[in-house]
């Protein structure tokens, strides 16, 4: 009986029963808030089942006696699978039911976490963590679809970055949770495996929450399209309403110059993001000599600062540049490069204050470009019928960069030391600036 109540995976067709005109505003307000809250909570918990492994890497390393290269392989396998999966999920999500697609991915990923911490083989850990990456890829594409169908272009930069802060909220939340679990582990109260099974339990519960709260597009509820309701017009529209899904993808995705440019820019953003986030725990613990619990707490500073960082970037884009993202991206990336240099030279147990300050700056400054490049900018240079595919494509390239941040940065660190790793992150920021500048005219609509 329960299975019969689960909504279909296929996109829901427009409802034949239209909402009365006098009730459209009230109904739209109700469902916009409900969709926003549901997607925010859902993607936050996705990150509970994704980023929980980073603070646990030192423990996994000690348990299995593996070196930095093997830890890099573990990270890279996840990113490879996630990147490919995100591209495929993006193509599928444009035609899928938002709530079923998202809930299914979270539930499957959460099940893996229930036994992940009890695996004693590196090969099994790599396999199931890679499988987790496949299910994790089903999280963001339905959100991208939800945003363009429920939020109009003129309000999208601010709303999108607020919604995108869910991943930093998730990273921050799981950081606090893991720090608490590790504290109980050090006191002999709880096994460290709780780092995995506690988020897994939360994920299973949240998956059922998504099935209850979310719906598909506004037209599936008898509401008019968001552009009609808000009297807004997108930068790019379909030239023919009769185009097939493949024709839409071919014209507005695969041959779209700006989507390719943003994809490569996102690749360098992810090199920086995961290079600074994932390896910060090892750098501070092994190189700088900061204790394990303090490292876990420091690790939460970047996502904590990332929440306002992304939102401020979106607000400034809407407020001063009419939703255009290139100017604020250039400002953020320039300051980010300087902050990375400061963190490398001035972090350590004798300079706790500066360690915290530079981690806060890195977190604040990385979230703006990450949210805008792969989300808002992508939505401004393609049609909404291809937005999940566009985000899947930029996301795929992002996780090519994330893959490099695993085994690639591990190899660079092994050969050139930590200075080589952080120099790579600075160079990535410079290249990203040059790439986003190439989208200036198209994003402006000229």
Secondary structure, 3 states (H helix, E strand, C coil): CHHHHCCCCECCCCCCCCCCHHHHHHHHHHHHHHHHHHHHHHHHHHHHCCHHHCCCHHHHHHHHCCCHHHHHHHHHHHHHHHHHHHHHHHHHHCCECHHHHHHHHHHHHHHHHHHHCCCCCHHHHHHHHHHHHHHHCCCHHHHHHHHHHHCCHHHHHHHHHHHHHHHHHHHHHHHHHHHHHHHHHHCCCCCCCHHHHHHHHHHHHHHHHHHHHCCCCHHHHCCCCHHHHHCCCCCCCCCCCCCCHHHHHHHHHHCCHHHHHHHHHHHHHHHHHHHHHCCHHHHHHHHCCCCHHHHHHHHHHHHHHHHHHHHHHHHHHHHHHCCCCHHHHHHHHHHHHHHHHHHHHHCCHHHHHHHHHHHHHHHHHHHHHHHHHHHHHHHHCCCHHHHHHHHHHHHHHHHHHHHHHHHHHHHHHHHHCHHHHHHHHHHHHHHHHHHHHCCHHHHHCC
